[in-house]
Amino acid sequence: MIAIISRILAVIMLVGCASDGPDGKTEAEVLYKEAQELVESERYILATEKLQQIKTQHPYSYYATPAELLLAEVQFKQESYPEAAASFLLFRDFHPKHERIAYVVYMIGESYFKQLPDTIDRDLSPGYEALKFFDELLAKFPKAPEAEEAKKRIEDVNKKLREKDQYIADFYFKTEAWEAARYWYIDILTNHAREKDLREHAMVRTVASSCQMKKWEECLLYAEKFATLVDKKNADEIRSWEKNCRNKKVR
């Protein structure tokens, strides 16, 4: 009798233990649900193991595709942004018709955006990649829920890039590397012409750099072109540099 009761208790304990995990019709479904629970509790390493199991052991399962996407999200949550960008990009390339493709494109951009440094004196190349995918989102999915946030990110990236370009141009100007300075100010006029203050600053400095380079004819041409496009204070400064160019004098 005691033996029978012991067996019954053992069965009850086994059933109880089995019910602690998520239900699922297949092993892949169970693994995926377990991974979701682990992500919710921020146990990302264990979640990654479960998701990798689905990829390697059940590559043709229904849950293989959601596992790919969740794995990319886990990498993002772990702040492994280069890896997340690569994973989201692979997902986009292999599942271009997926119902969440707009979100995936946004997350590629966001993964690059998160790689931007806090200061403009460091490498901002991830910003160009971020812009590429945010622009892709707006072009292909303008009504996506992520579109408005993408527009804000574009503004943030462009602001950093403008500040970086001005930082470089002004550095060369201050160190009297006139040719390099003029190159960067002209680049600013090409790429950041919408920003009035920066645009006018670049115009004045383009004329000034040309004068300091003793490029008299170019100086006069720039002065004539820019003097009517700026406010009075900047116009007066341009005319002052123009006078120097006519007299073939540097400062």
N, C-alpha and C positions, 0 to 999 in steps of 0.2 A: 504493500500500500504506500509506504514511504517512497519507494522507488518510482511509483506511478506519479505521485504528487511532484517529485523532483523533476520528472520529465516534463510535466505540464508547465511548471514554473519556468523551466529552461526555454520552452517554446514561446511562452508569453514574453520573456526577456528578449528573445531574438526578434519577435514581431515588433516589440517596442523600439529596439535599436534601429530596425529597418525603417520605421516610421519617422525617425529623426531626420533623415535625408529627404530631398525633394522627390516627388513622384515623377515618373516618366515612363513612356511606353518603350523607349529604347535607351541603350547606354549613352548614346550621344546626347539625348535630351536630358538625361540625369546629370551628365557632366556639365552641360550648358547651364542648367538651373543652379547647380552647385557653384559654378563660376560667377553667376549673377549675384548670388548671396555673398560670396567672398568679396566681390567688388563693392557691394553695398556696405560691407563692414571694413572696407579699405585694406583688405588682406590681398594685396595685389600680386605678390609672388605666387601664392597658392592658386589664385585665380588664373594666372598665366599658365601654370602647369596644367590645369584642367583644360584650358582652351587649346594648348598645344597638343594635348591628348586627342582632342576632337580632330584637329588638323591632320595628325599622323595616323590615327587609328580608324577614323571615320571620315575620310576626305570626300566621300560622295553622299554623306548624310545631309538631310535638310538643314541641320544645325551647323554645318561647316561654314556656310557663308555668314550667318550671324556671329559665329565665333571669330571670324576674321575681323569683322567690324568692332566687336567688343575688345579684341586684343589691341587694336589700334587705340581705342579709347583708354584702355588700361595704361598703355605706354604714355599717352598724353597726361593722364592723371598722375603718373609717376614723374612727370616733368622730363621724360626722355623724348624731347621734342624732335630731334633728328630722326629717331627711330619711328616716332608717331607719324611724321610727315611721310616717310617712306612707306609705312603700312597703309595709310589712307590713300596714298597715290596708287599703290598696287591694287587696292580695292576698287578705286575709280576705273583703272584700266581694265580690270577683269570683270567688273560688274557695271558697265556704263548705263544700263537700263534699270538699275536698282531703285526702288521707291524712295530711298533716302539719299540719292546721289547728290542732291543740292547741299545737304548737310555735310556730306563727305568732302565735297569741293571746298566748302567753307572751312572745314577742319584742317585741310591741307594748308590753306592760307594761314589759319590761326597757329598751326604748328610752326610755320616759318616765322610768323610775327613774334611768337614767344622766344625765338632765338635772338631777337634784337637786343643789343646791349643797352644799358641805361644811359650811357654817355655817347655823344656823337663823335668822339675822337677815336672810336674803335670801328671795327669792320661792320658795315651796315648792309652787306650783300644779301642777308636773309630777307631784308625788306623788299628787294626787287622781286624775289620769288613770291613773297606774300602778296604783293600787288598783282602779280600775274594770275594767281588763283582767285583772289577777291574780284578782279575784273572779269574772270571767266564766270564766276557765279552770277554777277550782275548781268552779263551778256546773255547767258543761257537760262537763268532762273531769276528774272527780275522781281518776281512776286513771292519768292521763297521767304520763309520766316527769318532766315539769316541775312537777308539782303540789307536791311537797315544797319545792322551791326557791321557788316562788311564795308559799308560806306564810311562809317566812323573809323574803322581800321585804316582804310585808304587815306583818310585825312591825317591820321596819326603818323603813318609811314611817310607820307609826302612831307609833313612838317619836319621830321627828322632828317630826311634827305636834303631838304632846303637848307636847314641849319648846318648840315655837314658840308655842303658845297660852299656856303658862305664862309664857314670856318677855314676851309682850305684856301679859298681865294684871298681872304683877308690876311691869312698867314703869309702867303707869298707876297702880297702887297707890302706888308710891314717889314718883311725881310728884303725888300727891294728886288725880288725876283720878278721883274716887270712882265716878261714874256709869259711866264707861267700864270701870273696873276690875271693878265688880260685873257688868256685862254679860259680860265675858270669863270671870269665874269661874263664872257660871251656865252659860255655854256649855261650859266644861270639864266641869261636872257632867252635862251632857247628852250630851256626845260622848266623854268619857274616864272614865266612872264606874268602870270595872273596875280602874283603878290606885289602890290604897288610899292611898298617901302623897299623891298628887296630888289625889285626891278629898277627903281630909280637909283638906288645905291650902286647897282652893277653898271648902270649907264655912266654915272659920274666916274667910277673907277676905271671903266674901259677907256674913257677919254684921257684920264690921268695917266694910266699905264702906257698908253700910246705916246703921250708926250714924254714921259720919262725914258721910253725906248728910243726917242728921237725919230719916231715914225711920224713926221710932221704932216704929210698929206693924209694919212689915215686918221690922225688925231683930228684934223679939220673936218674930215668927212663924218666921223662919229659925232663930233660936237654939233655940226649942222643938223644931223639926223635926230639927236637926242634932246637938244635944248628946248624944243617945243613940246616934248612929251613928258616933262617933269614939272614939279611945282617950282615956285619962284626961287626958293633958297637953293635948290639943286641946279636950276637953270643958271643962276648967278655963278655957281661954282664951275659949271661946265664952260661958261663964257670966260671965266678967269683962266682956265686951262687952255681954252681956245686962243686966248691972247698970247699965252706963252708959246704955243705952237707957231703962231704967226711970226713971233719974234725969235723962234727957234731957241727957246730957253727951257732948260729943265729946272726943277726945284731942288 
